[in-house]
Each structure stands twice: as structure tokens, then as C-alpha cells.
Amino acid sequence: MLRKKLADVGVSGLLPEPLPRKGVGFSHKRPGMIGTRRGGAPVGRRALSEAGIAVALSPGWPTFPRHRGPLGSMPAPDRPTSWGRKVAGRNDALGGCMKVVITGGAGFIGSNLARVLVAAPEIDEVVVVDDLSTGSLANLAGVAATVHVGTFLDVELMDKACDGASAIVHLGALPSVPRSVEDPLASHHANATGTLMVLEAARRAGNAHVVAASSSSVYGGNPVLPKREDLRTMPLSPYAVSKLATESYLLAYGHCYDLPVLPFRFFNVFGPLQPADHAYAAVIPRFIDAALAGRPLTVHGDGEQTRDFTNVATVCGVLADAVLRRVTNDGPVNLALGTRTSLNALIALLADVLGHPVDVTHVAPRAGDVRDSQADSAELRRLFPDAPAVELRDGLAETVAWFRSRQAS
Ligand SMILES: NC(=O)c1ccc[n+]([C@@H]2O[C@H](COP(=O)([O-])OP(=O)(O)OC[C@H]3O[C@@H](n4cnc5c(N)ncnc54)[C@H](O)[C@@H]3O)[C@@H](O)[C@H]2O)c1
């Protein structure tokens, strides 16, 4: 009966038959689970509720054109990139029958990764678990993934999502240093306890491969540059501590339970789909948003602090490659290419991309922020010699174009 109702609204049901390949499934048992039709178009809220499915949608669910390219401007036509095809076509070792779970898949990096993974022929099914605390379903519009709206702290939900999964890419977290300074318990709960729950789910799922996001913030007060993975960690914020817990739990599970694990330390990731419109927005979307609106760019401190800005295409290319080749490591791996750009230099580059100067306002430095950040990328290049690099200027131009396209739509 339910299946017929789902079919009537153009959705492939998953009870009790197996999930459709690269389709989207729904459970009538769990309120809040939503998705898209096979082929990408979002299923209307009314159609779903007429089919007896409880729906919890974020406000405003845009109907972007179908988008199956790995990355790039949304809304945008299909635009597979060369590195996306390379990753997708590289590894047949797993026999083309993989289910991959992305926690935090409705967030900035997760939704970009979902696009890459659904395009990989080796991957049969992409499943997202996201409680939408900072992510949005709009990020997944047009992506053929199964979406579970809920927390990875929910054992039952995780067992359902991870059933038969060969890999879990754990990106779900409460990001942001200042957010953690304001509410350290919430950061610990989502990031440290949450990782433990994901690892337990991976064990119950038969030792699924776990690839997770830690952060360069774990280096914190250690002044040595570039940051090599074996440097002493000196976290300066509750967020950094929670990320150190994330990677440490992964390594401990690898050691104690033979769980195949790969903890990455992300640096400052940027690109399309990164939001600017919240209190804890990252620096590049904040700058672009302000510059496009003609507002001054707010810089904490003198602007000479440096960051290893990493394009989301690089991050997703490496994550996809890690999943497809089931790469593991017995230590954390920096996921950045070893560049070092000051905020002042970034602003100059942005003005160049925009073709006009931008105003800047300097305010007090923020508690918990580190002064300089630059990865030593030797370990990354050892494990991922083909990690795709994107020039900062090109990445900025693409991100500006995405912000403009969003304003225009
Ligand atoms: N963006 C960066 O520059 C950067 C740098 C270092 C580390 N990281 C890490 O990378 C990961 C992805 O970051 P992002 O920039 O895409 O952030 P994001 O906020 O866009 O994505 C995080 C996602 O996790 C979801 N989430 C949070 N708590 C959850 C829970 N309990 N259950 C289910 N879902 C939950 C959010 O709704 C969101 O969709 C995070 O772990 C973050 O700490 C990001």
C-alpha cells in the first residue's frame, strides 16, 4: 500500500525490497526522512504527506536543475570535472557494489562529496545522515542520495543507515571555534561523543571503513610551521579538543578492534555551497558575501594571520579516492596542499577577481583563533599522489560565481 503511494508520487520505496541503485528510498517508520526522486527532482512536501510520510523540510526547498557533476556552481548544468572522472573511474577493486554513508552530508563539504560519490560507477548507494543543525536539504537538491534526517547519536537510525555499508565518511559535527567557545558541551557532544557513536555503528555494520574529519585546529598554539602530523598538538579551543578526540577515537578503534580508519585534518576548506549567512560563517564566504553586497570586509586582527586555504574539490577528490581504494592510516593525515596565504593577500586576490577594490574594517582578534596555519602535505601526497590541486584564484573565482548565481536565482 505504502509502496503504491510512493510510486504514485514517483518515489522508489525501500520496504521490504532492497534499495534501488542510486535511487532514493524512504522509510514510513521514521518521521523526518525525506529525499529526492530517482533522477534528482525533489519530491514535493504535499505529495509525500499524501503518501503518509512524515516530512520535516527545511524552509524553502528550491527546485534546482538536476545536478550530477562532482562540484561547481549550483544551480548549474551537469559539469563533471576531469579529476571527478578520474576518481570515479580509478578503482574497481570493490566490484562496483558499494554503499557509502556520509554523516553531515547536508553540510557544505558533505553535500559536495555526495555529488562526487553518486557520480562514481563503483558506488551503488549514497546515504546521508544529517540532523540539519547547520546543514540544509537545499544543498542536496538534485542529488540521488538516500537522506535520513536525524542525529548520528541515534543508535537505531545509524543501524538503519549503515546496514550493508562498506564505508562511512564522518563529516557531521558542530564546526567553528567561536561556537565551541560559547557552548563547549554542545561541541563535545556532537564531535567527540558523536564520533564514538559513529565508530560503534561502523563496528555493528561489520567493520565498515571510517574516514573522518578532524581539523588543523588541533595544532593550536604550536608555532612550528609547516604543520607536520607528528607535531605536538596544543588545542586552544573546545572545538579543537573535540576534533582531537575525533581522530584519537578513530585511531584507538583501529588499534583495538581492527576497524579500518583514516582520520584527516582539514585546513580552511572553501568553495560552492559554503554558507555566509550565519554567525559562525567561515572567512571566505563571509568576505565574498560582504564584497558582493558592497559592505566592508571584517578582519579580526591585523590581517597578517595566514591559512592554508583548501578547495572543496581537493577535499572531495581525496575523500572519494580514500573510500574507493579503502585507504587506511595509523595516524592523522593533513588534507591540505601546503600553501600559506594571509587574509590581507586573500582580500587582494578577491578584489582582483571582482575587478574592484573592497573596503576592510579591522576588529579585535577572536579568542581561540590560531595565528598561522600551513600543512606539511608529504603524508597526503604519499597516500594520495593524485590529490587534485586548484589554484586559490581559480577557486575564489568559482566560489564568487556560485554566490552570484545564487543571488540571481
Ligand atoms: N570547512 C572547514 O574549513 C573545515 C575545517 C576543518 C574541519 N572541518 C570539519 O569538516 C566537517 C564538515 O564541515 P563543513 O564545513 O561541511 O560543516 P557544515 O556545518 O556545513 O557540515 C556539518 C554537518 O553536520 C551536521 N550535523 C551536526 N551535528 C550532527 C548530528 N549530531 N547528527 C547528524 N548531523 C549533524 C550539520 O547539520 C551539517 O550538515 C566537520 O566535521 C568540520 O568540523 C571543516
The ligand as an SDF file (V2000), in Angstrom:
LIG
                    3D

 44 48  0  0  0  0  0  0  0  0999 V2000
   35.0200   23.7290    6.4680 N   0  0  0  0  0  0  0  0  0  0  0  0
   36.2470   23.7380    7.0040 C   0  0  0  0  0  0  0  0  0  0  0  0
   37.0730   24.6060    6.7030 O   0  0  0  0  0  0  0  0  0  0  0  0
   36.6570   22.6760    7.9970 C   0  0  0  0  0  0  0  0  0  0  0  0
   37.9460   22.7500    8.5600 C   0  0  0  0  0  0  0  0  0  0  0  0
   38.3220   21.7580    9.4770 C   0  0  0  0  0  0  0  0  0  0  0  0
   37.4570   20.7190    9.7810 C   0  0  0  0  0  0  0  0  0  0  0  0
   36.2120   20.6920    9.2020 N   0  0  0  0  0  0  0  0  0  0  0  0
   35.3190   19.5910    9.5530 C   0  0  0  0  0  0  0  0  0  0  0  0
   34.7520   19.0840    8.3700 O   0  0  0  0  0  0  0  0  0  0  0  0
   33.4460   18.6030    8.6120 C   0  0  0  0  0  0  0  0  0  0  0  0
   32.4580   19.2300    7.6460 C   0  0  0  0  0  0  0  0  0  0  0  0
   32.4940   20.6310    7.8260 O   0  0  0  0  0  0  0  0  0  0  0  0
   31.5720   21.6330    6.9870 P   0  0  0  0  0  0  0  0  0  0  0  0
   32.3730   22.8500    6.7430 O   0  0  0  0  0  0  0  0  0  0  0  0
   30.9480   20.9380    5.8370 O   0  0  0  0  0  0  0  0  0  0  0  0
   30.4910   21.9980    8.0820 O   0  0  0  0  0  0  0  0  0  0  0  0
   28.8970   22.0040    7.9770 P   0  0  0  0  0  0  0  0  0  0  0  0
   28.4030   22.6620    9.2310 O   0  0  0  0  0  0  0  0  0  0  0  0
   28.4580   22.5830    6.6900 O   0  0  0  0  0  0  0  0  0  0  0  0
   28.5620   20.4530    7.9940 O   0  0  0  0  0  0  0  0  0  0  0  0
   28.4020   19.7170    9.1760 C   0  0  0  0  0  0  0  0  0  0  0  0
   27.1200   18.9130    9.0320 C   0  0  0  0  0  0  0  0  0  0  0  0
   26.9530   18.0700   10.1670 O   0  0  0  0  0  0  0  0  0  0  0  0
   25.5920   18.0790   10.5250 C   0  0  0  0  0  0  0  0  0  0  0  0
   25.4900   17.6610   11.9300 N   0  0  0  0  0  0  0  0  0  0  0  0
   25.9380   18.3130   13.0250 C   0  0  0  0  0  0  0  0  0  0  0  0
   25.6570   17.5970   14.1300 N   0  0  0  0  0  0  0  0  0  0  0  0
   25.0300   16.4670   13.7070 C   0  0  0  0  0  0  0  0  0  0  0  0
   24.4890   15.3410   14.3720 C   0  0  0  0  0  0  0  0  0  0  0  0
   24.5490   15.2160   15.7130 N   0  0  0  0  0  0  0  0  0  0  0  0
   23.9080   14.3670   13.6390 N   0  0  0  0  0  0  0  0  0  0  0  0
   23.8410   14.4800   12.2700 C   0  0  0  0  0  0  0  0  0  0  0  0
   24.3380   15.5280   11.5940 N   0  0  0  0  0  0  0  0  0  0  0  0
   24.9290   16.5150   12.3080 C   0  0  0  0  0  0  0  0  0  0  0  0
   25.1490   19.5100   10.2590 C   0  0  0  0  0  0  0  0  0  0  0  0
   23.7580   19.6570   10.1320 O   0  0  0  0  0  0  0  0  0  0  0  0
   25.8780   19.8000    8.9530 C   0  0  0  0  0  0  0  0  0  0  0  0
   25.1090   19.4330    7.8350 O   0  0  0  0  0  0  0  0  0  0  0  0
   33.1640   18.9170   10.0910 C   0  0  0  0  0  0  0  0  0  0  0  0
   33.4580   17.7690   10.8510 O   0  0  0  0  0  0  0  0  0  0  0  0
   34.1520   20.0060   10.4080 C   0  0  0  0  0  0  0  0  0  0  0  0
   34.4680   20.0440   11.7970 O   0  0  0  0  0  0  0  0  0  0  0  0
   35.7950   21.6420    8.3350 C   0  0  0  0  0  0  0  0  0  0  0  0
  1  2  1  0
  2  3  2  0
  2  4  1  0
  4  5  1  0
  4 44  2  0
  5  6  2  0
  6  7  1  0
  7  8  2  0
  8  9  1  0
  8 44  1  0
  9 10  1  0
  9 42  1  0
 10 11  1  0
 11 12  1  0
 11 40  1  0
 12 13  1  0
 13 14  1  0
 14 15  2  0
 14 16  1  0
 14 17  1  0
 17 18  1  0
 18 19  2  0
 18 20  1  0
 18 21  1  0
 21 22  1  0
 22 23  1  0
 23 24  1  0
 23 38  1  0
 24 25  1  0
 25 26  1  0
 25 36  1  0
 26 27  1  0
 26 35  1  0
 27 28  2  0
 28 29  1  0
 29 30  1  0
 29 35  2  0
 30 31  1  0
 30 32  2  0
 32 33  1  0
 33 34  2  0
 34 35  1  0
 36 37  1  0
 36 38  1  0
 38 39  1  0
 40 41  1  0
 40 42  1  0
 42 43  1  0
M  CHG  2   8   1  16  -1
M  END
$$$$
